[in-house]
């Protein structure tokens, strides 16, 4: 499992410390995983996968598989962008303000 995680880190030019900062998982926990002292909990695996832009399955299989809903989500985003681009400038500004407020 760890070898696939390390491969992603190498590809992205990241270190355990970067993952720890971004996910809130301690450096010690990641180091224990590396040394085989423990295996990460499912919730931590998901945090790491989300941060690295992959799936939890990747860590066990080494195969990059997109979650079922990714393609559907991309289609929805494309449709939303198309709809947004057809709005007036004032409407676009209003939507951007709503999104900022939601953030």
Secondary structure, 3 states (H helix, E strand, C coil): CHHHHHHHHHHHCCCHHHHHHHHCCCHHHHHHHHCCCCCCCHHHHHHHHHHHCCCHHHHHHCCCCCCHHHHHHHHHHHHHHHHHHCCCHHHHHHHHHHHHHHC
